[in-house]
Amino acid sequence: MAVRFPFARTLCLALVLGAAGLALITPALAQADPPAPPGKQKKLPEAPAKLPKVDRSKNLDFLFGALKAAPDEASAKHVEARIWAIWIQTPSDTASLLMARAKTAVDAQKIDIAIKLLDSVIKLRPDYIEAWNRRATLYYMQNDYGRSLADIREVLIREPRHFGALAGLGMIMQEVGDEKRALEAYRKALAVNPHLEKIPEQVKALTEKVEGRDI
C-alpha cells in the first residue's frame, strides 16, 4: 500500500537532490512504499574490514585508473581496498580516536551515540570524507533518507568518484521509488568502479524497467 511521506521530509529530499544537480523526486516519494525496518536493511557500501597500509601521498588518480583497467575481480578488489585505505586515513589523532569510538558504538547497537561522535569528527575535520560517508550509512539505517542524502552529497562534493556514495545514492533512490535516478547513480558508480558487487544486476534490471527492452 502506498504511503505519503511527511511534507518536511519530502521537501528536504528534494532540496538535497536539487542542490546535487538531480531532478526533484516529490512524485516518486509520494508513491513509494514504506522502507523496511532498520534491522532488515542493508548498509550503504563501506570499506572492507581489512585494509592495506598505504602511503597517504599515493595518487588517487593512478589508483582509479588501475581500478578501471583491472583485468579481474581479485585485482580490482586489491586496488579498491587501497582507495578505501586512503579515504579512511586522517592526520588527526583526535579524529581517529572519535572514529574508533563511533565504530565501537555501532558494534554495540548504540547508533545515536555513534552519530554524535561522527558529528564531532565532521565539526573537527569537515574535509574528512569517511566521517560523512559513515554518518550517511547510520542515517540510512534509521530510515532518515533526508539526512543520509545530505551527507552523501557532501561526500560527492569532496570526491565525485566515491563509488560507495554513488552506489548508496542509487540504493536510496531505488527504495523511495525513483528508479530513473537510481539507474543514473548506479551507472555513475560503475563508470568509476566496474567491479562493484550486485550493482551490474541492478543496472540490468532497472534498465529494462526504465528504458524497456531492446527491440
Disulfide bonds with the S-S distance in Angstrom:
none
